[in-house]
Amino acid sequence: MAKKIMLTEEGLSNLENELKYLKGEKRKEMAEKIKLARSYGDLSENSEYDDAKNEQAIMEARIRDIEATLKNYELIDETDENVQTVRLSSRVKVEILNTGTTREFKIVGVNEVNPAEGKISDESPVGRALVGHSAGDVVEADTPNGSMGLRILEIGR
């Protein structure tokens, strides 16, 4: 059996909305784009047509990916008030020991990762190092840029 894909309520909603957009409005846009490119004539030398067909293929692959995720997900329980240890859906404030700077992360499933928003996967090196630990713990994360020491300052929801 395939591994369940962990999603928050927000992540589930975002995927459902993206799927609705891609299957509705975006498919119509792509059909128009292909129709317009086709009107330019000879398809063997029509780069607009090739580009539109490639864009359509990428869109259809994304639709299949989302549908597969929606058939095999598990909702993360965000109602549990336990903030003693880091787990999926935890907000974690850490001190990066190498630099003395602080960062906040939200631990999410792989489909919701967004580094710009501080959302990291529980399967990433930093996420993996933090999960299961408590405030005050010092952990080591083996990142592609080398080892990183982290002190957990706060855990929240």
C-alpha positions, 0 to 999 in steps of 0.5 A: 500500500502506498504511503499516505500523504499528510495534509493540513486542512489548509493544504487540502483546501488549496489542492481542491481549489487548484484542481477545480481551477485547472479542470475548469477555467485553465482547461478552457484557456488551454483549449482556446490557446491551442485553437488560436495557435492551430489557426496560424497554419502549418503545424509542423513549423508552428512553435506556438502550437507546440508550446501550447500542447506542451503547456497542456501536457504539464497541466494535465500531469498536475491534474493527475498528481493532485487527483492521486494525492486526493485519493491517498491523503490523511488529514493532520489532526491540528486540534490536539493541543499538545505542544510538548514535542514537535510533530506535523502541524507544529510551529517551531521557533529555533535558534540556529547555533552556527549563526545565533539567528532565530527562525520559525518553521511550520512542520507540514507534509511534503505537498505543502512545503513553502520555504518562503512561508517557513513551511518545511516538510517533516521529511526534510533534514531540518524537519526530520531533526526537529520532529519528536523533540521538545523545547530546550533540546539541541538537535543536529540537521544534516543539510546539503550545506553541512551540519546545522545545530538547532536549539528548539526555543518554542513549540506551538500550533 
